[in-house]
Amino acid sequence: MEKERVICFVDGFNLYHAIDGLGRPHLKWVDLMGLARCFIGTRSQQLDDLFYFSAYATWRPDSAKRHRAYVAAIQAMGATPVMGHFKDKTRWCPACKNRSVGHEEKETDVNIALALLDQAYRDLYDHAFLVTGDSDIAPAVRLVLSHFPNKKITVIAPPHRPHSSELIQAATTKAKITPAHVERCLMPRIITDAGGNLVATRPVEYDPPA
């Protein structure tokens, strides 16, 4: 019997902010491939790929440096990063009558939806794991399942975050990441490639508690 092919799609900022809210910074150095395998039925399923969607906050150099190290690390562990970008957005404050420039993440939702559809149309998965709480992805989920009724999509909520009711209604089934899942899927401090070359080093901010 052939195993069910699984591809995981991870909303990077959605997961990051959920982990950040736990107040345990070392959990940010999570191995996404390992985390996805927590939900794999070992005898019936195989994890074929994992797509990670995010963007670098380039106006915050320290944060961007940590993020780049993380992306290099998860890529070395087998993930496929798909990076969007931030766009400057002018905001008006009626109370103080001032304008300020903020930053808005662009393309992530669209990139997730396109990848979910593209991989389905190319018949590269039987079952998609979608790690997000963002209801904006629900139309893409509905479209995939309407065109490919034999495929399945499991919506996986980040830790301590509620499921989106729209996503639950659209998807085949649901699951939830717990802090314990993340704790047991941390990457080593030093990440090397197959040739033993250094790829990334865990930022000191993500060191486990002594």
Order of alpha helices (4+ residues) and beta strands (2+ residues): beta-alpha-alpha-beta-alpha-beta-beta-beta-alpha-beta-alpha-beta-alpha-beta-alpha-beta-beta
